[in-house]
Amino acid sequence: MQNTFNKLTWAVAVAAAAAAAAAAFAGQASAGGYQINEQSVSGQGYGHAGRSSNVNDATIVFGNPAGMSFLDRAQLTAGGTYLNVNSRIRNAEATRDFGAGPVPVEGSSDGDMVPGTLIPFAFYAHPVNEQLAFGFGVYAPFGSKTDYEDGFVGRNLGNYTELRVMSAQPTVSYRFNDQWAIGAGITYNRVDGELRRQVANPFSPNNTDADIDARIEGDDDAWGYNLGVIFQPIPETTLGLTYRSKVSYTLTGDYRATDPSGLVDLIAPERLNRDAKLDLTTPEMINFSITQQMSDRLKLMAGASWVRWSRFDEIRVVDPNDADGPPITFEQQDYSNAWAYGVGGEYQLNPQLALRAGVTLDFTPTSDQFRSARIPSDDRRIFSVGAGWTPMENLTLDFAYSYLTERGTQVDQSRLDHEFLPVPDVTSTYTADYKNEAHGFGAQLTYRF
């Protein structure tokens, strides 16, 4: 009993360290919208095609909590994926209109606005007996970051966006017999967000250097859950189904704006420093996959995921002290529910080395009408390869590489700013063509006790 307690204590300590890292580094998503897929490097190697059905290691705590019952002993898996995102922006143009007609905005469009990001994770799974298993994991399920250069031509629409979600998940599973197992997990989730943009200054309409630097920050925590089931009709075939719940947040923080002209501060200082509140619901997800053992060495996988992105309809930030007043910022999003599909395989070359490959098609939830500079994404194709090396019985090292390419897309935005001051309204526009790609480099370690 003492030995088991020591194992669990050590595993939780490692998981807590990974949680802190995830909160610090979670960045641009590699799945649709602002969803993050990087919770398993062994799964990354075959494109996460068998996420709910293929039981390789402790990362099954995230993939399908029911799968812990199929592990033969306690194990700890920790690792991460480094994402290097490249973006090309072409034909970028912006205007501002104070009522006398649109005037071009000068600026740059360098692209590559997503910094390189490491996304870590850690999981521990502990089978108690042949039926019951417990587990714990920390990971980043959602996150996104875009950081444009200071002179970005579209800065009036948005030049910095960051969303970070970190989750901690205690989990339990029960295996009824050789065919059926179920599992469930409770998630504690912490979210931090920040939005920035330059607001055209109505008191200096022709001077872009006088633009108001507007920043909104907020955070919150909330609870969610996930459920999973695994069915093995025959030993060679495994089917898995996982449901992850929505999580509703109310981010509270502040709005801080700096006016170089000093006139807004003189006439209406309350407009520059205010409390801020944003309601955000991260969507529920359903994943189904099948793993088929074709021979002693080869297994194939296929899977599909559905995400209820229609919950992300708008970004509406309000002042909680001014419930009847206009929003501090409002940006229509109009996301649609989206699907992703994957196929992959694993070949056991010898007892020490397994080779993997997979392809994923990930369809965008973004709307052509409301696609923004904050998340300028479109449909994605992801090609992955990987390997698992077991130099000794208790230790496995997994490595994976993924190449993500997006369909070229266009951003065509406009917004009206109206501060209810004795000055004209201003309409800002931004149009540009985007082409995005990313490289993902993953590594993880699994130790079996």
N, C-alpha and C positions, 0 to 999 in steps of 0.2 A: 504493500500500500504506500509506504514512504517513497519507494522508487517511482511509482506512478505519479505521486504528487510532485516529485522533483521534475519529472519530465514535463508535466503540465505547466508548472511554474516557469520553467525555462522557455517553453514554447510561447506562453502568453507574453513573456518579456520581449522575445523577438518580434512577436506580432505587434506589440505596442510601439516598438521602435519603428516598424514599417508604417504604422498608422501615422506617426508624426511625420515621416518622410512623405507619405501620400498627401497629407494635408499641405505640405510645403511645395510639392512638385507637380501635383496633378494639373495637367494642361490640356492642350488641344486634343479633342476627341478623334479617334480613328474609326468610330462607327458613325451612323447617321446622326444629324443634329449635333447635340453636345454630349452624346453618349460615349462612354469609354469601354473598349473591349479588352483592355490589357489586364486580365486577372489570371492568366495562365500562359507560360511560355511553351509548355508541352502541347497545350491546345492551339497556340498560335502556329505551331509547325504544320498542322493540318487545317489551318484556316478556321478553327473553332467549329468545324463541321459536326463533331460529336460532342458538343458541349454538355448536353443533358444525358448522354448515354455511355460515353467512354470513360471508364474509371482508370486513370493512370496514377494519380497521386492525390495529395491533400487538397489540390485546387478544386476538386469536385465539391468541396464545401460551398463554393460559389456556383459552380456549373449545375449541380443538382444535389441538394442535401441528402436525398435518399441514397446516393451512391456511396456514402461513407460506410454503409453496412456491407459493401462488397470489398473493402480493404481488409487485408489479412492481419495487419498490425498497425500500431500507432506510428504516425509519421508527421514530419514538419516540412513544409515546402515554402520557400521564400525566394523572391527574385524581382525582376522588373524588366520593363521594355523602354528603351530610349527611342523617342520619336523625333525624326528630323524632317520637318515640313518645308516644302519649297512652293512658293506662289509667284506666278507671273501676272502682272496687271498690265493691260493694254487699253488704249483709247479712253483713258480716264479724263473726265471733265466734271467740273462743278460750277454752279452758279449760285448767286444770292439775289433776291428781289425784294426791295423795300416798297414796292408799289409803282415804281417808275420803269419797270422792265428788268429782266434778268441781266446781271453783270457777271462776267466770268471771274472765277476765283483762281488765282495762281497757286501752284504748289507742285509737289512731287508725287510719284506713285511707284516707289521702289519695289514693292512686293516683299516677299519673305518676312511677313509681319508676325509669323508664329515662331517664337523662340524654341530652340531645342529643349525637349522636356523628358525627364525620367519619371516613369510611372511605376512605383513599387507596390508590392503586395506580400502578404504572408498568411499562411493557413496551417492549422493544426487539426488533425483528425485522430480520434482515439476510439477504436472498437473495444467495447467493454466485454462483449461475448459475441457469439455467432449471430445474435439478433440486434443488439443495441449498440449504438455508437454515438459519441459526442464529438463536436468540433467547434472551432472558433476561427474567424478570419477577419482581416482588415484589408481594405482595398478602396479604390476610387471608381465608383460606378458612372459618375458624370463629371465633366469638366471641359473648359474651353478657355483659350486665351488668344487674343489678337492685340498686337502692340505695333501700331503704325509709327513711322518716323514723325518727328516734330512738324515738318512742313507738309504733311500729307494733304493732298488736294481735297480729299473728302472729309476733312477734320470737323466740318460743321455737322456731319451726320454721325460721326463716331470714330475716335482714334485709339481707344483702349477699351478692351472688354476682358474681364476675367471672372470665371465661375469655377469654384472648387467645391467638390463634395467628397467627404471622407465617410466611410461606413465601417462599423464594427459589428460582427455578426456571430453570436452564439447559436449553435445548431445542434439538432438531435435527429437521429434516424432510427427506423426499426424495420427489420427484415422479417416478414411473416413466414416465408418459406423460400425454396430455391428460385421461385419465379417473381415474387412481389416484394417491393420495399417502398417505404414512404419516408419523407423527411420534411422538416420545417425549421426555419430560422427566424429570429427576431433581429432587426437591424436598427442600430442607433446611428443616425446620420447627422453630420455637421456640414453646413453650407456657408461659404463666404463668397461675396460678389462685389465687383467694382465696375462702374461704368464711367467713362470720361468722353467728353467732346468739347470742341470749341464752339461757343454760341456767338453768332454774328451780333456785334454790338450796335444797337439801334442809335446810339449817340455818335458813333463814328462809322457810318455805313460804308465808307470807301477806304477804310483803314483796317486791313486784316490783322495788323499787329495789335489792334485794340480789342480783338475778340476776347470774350469772357471765357476763362478756363473753368469748366463746370465738372464737378466730380461727385459721384454718389457711391457710398459704401454701406454695406449691411451684412448681417449674418443671422443665423438661426440654427436650431437643432430640432429634429423630429424623429419619430419612430415609423418603421415599416416592417414588412415581413416577406418571406418567400416560402413557397411550398414546392415539393417535388415528388415524383413517383417514377419508379423503374419497374419494367416488366420484361422478363426473360422467358418467352414461350418455349425456346429451346436454348441449350447452353451456348450455341454459336450466335444467337441473335439477341441484342439488347435494345430496348426502346426506352427513351426517357422523355419526360415532360416536366417543365419547370415554369412556375409562375412567380413573378416578382411584382410586389404591390407598388402602387403610386405612393409618393410621399409628399405631403403638403407642408410648405414652409410659409412663414411670414417674416421676411427679412426686415430687420429694423436697424437703422443707422442714421446717417446724416447726409445732407447735401451741402457742399461747400463750393462757392464760386468766387473767382478773383477777377475783378474788373479793372483793367489797366487805366481806363479813363477816369475812374473815380466818381463818375456821375450817377451810376446806378446806386452806389454806396451812399451818395449824398441824398438822392431823391427817395429811394425805397430800399434801405439796407436790409430789411427783413426778407427781401427776395434772394439774397446772396448766402444766407446761412439759415438752414431750416432742418428740422427733423425729417426723416424719410422712411417710407414703408413700401415694401414690394411683396405681393403675393406670388408665389411660385410653386407649381406642382410638377415634380418630375414624374414621367409617365410609367405606367405599368408595362410589363413585358412578358410575353409567352414564348418559350423556346421548346421546340420538339426536335429530337434527333434519333437516328438509328445507327447502331454499330453492328457490322456483320463480320464475323470471323470467317474469312474465306479459306484459310489453311492455317497450319501451325505458325506460319510466319507472316501472313498477310491479313490485315483487316481493313475494311473500307467503311467510311462514315458519310452520312448526309444529314443536313439539318436545315431548319427554317426558324426565323424569329419574327415576331410581330410586336411592334411598339406603338402604343397609343399616343402618338405625338400631337394629336389634335388638342390635347390639354394645354399645349404651349401656343396660345392664341395672341398674346400681347405682352409687352413690357410696359407696365403702368406703375410709375412711382408717384406716390402722393405724400402730402404732408399730413400726418395723423392729427395734427392740431388744427387743421383747416379742412374738415371733411367735405364742406360744400364748395371749396375752391377748385380751380383747375389743377390737373396733375402737374407735378414737377417735370416729368417727362413721359411721353407716350410714344411707343413704337409698335406698330402692328406687325405681327409675325405670321399668323395664319398657317401654322404647320398642319400637315396631314398625316394620318396614320401610315406607317411604312413597314415594308417587309425586307428581310435579308435572307439570302440562301447560300449555303456552302456545301461543298463536297471535298473529301480528302481521304487520305489513306496513310497507313503506317506499315512499314516492312521491317521485320526483325532480321537484320542481316546476319547477326550472330548473337550469342547470349549477352554480349556487352553493348551492342550498338543497334539502335532502332532509327530508321530513316523515315521522314515524314514529308508530306506535301499536301497543299490544298488550295482551293480557289473559292473566293467569296464575292457575291454580288450584293451590294448594299444600296438600296434605293433611297433617295433623299426625301425627307419630310418637308423641305423648304418650299415655299411658294414662289413661282416666277414673279408674281406681282409685288411681293413684299420681301424678297431676298435682300439681305442687308450686308453692309460692309463689316458688321460684327461677326457674322458666321456666313461667309460667301461660298457655301458648298453646294455640291450637286451629286448625281449618282456616282457610285464608286465601284471599282473593281480592285480586288486585293489578291495578290499572288504570294503564297507563303511556302517556305521550305524550312525544315528543322531536323534535329537529331537529338536522341537521348543516349547518353553514354553512362554505363554502369561499371565503373572500375572495380568496385567491391560490392558485396551483397547488400550492404546497408545504405549505399550512397549512389544517387543518380544526378548527373548534370545534364540539363537540357539547354539547347540553344536554338534560336529561330531567327529567320529574317523574313520580313514582309515588304512587298512593294505595293503601294497604293496609288492608283491613278484615278483622277476624277474627270468626268465629262466637262468640257469647257462650259462656262456659265456666265451670265450677265447679272450685274447689280444695277438697278434703276430705281433710285430712292428719291423721295422728296419729303419735306416736313415743314410745318408752319410753327414758328415760335411767336408766342403772344404773351407778353408779361403784364398786360393790363396797365401799362405806363402811358404817359402822354407822348408816345412815339409810334411810328408805323409798325405794323407786323412785318415779319421777314419770312420769306419762303426760300429754303435752301434745297438744292438738288445735287445729286451725285450719280454719275453713270460710269461703268467700266466693265471690261471683259476680264474674267479670271480663269486661270488654269492652275490647278493645284495637284501636287503629288507629295508622297511621303515615303520615307524609309523607316522601318521599325526593326530595331536590333534587340533581341531578348535573350536573357540568361536567367536560369533558376537552379536552385539546389534543393534536392529532396533527401532528407535523412530519415531512415526507418529505425525505430527503436526495438 
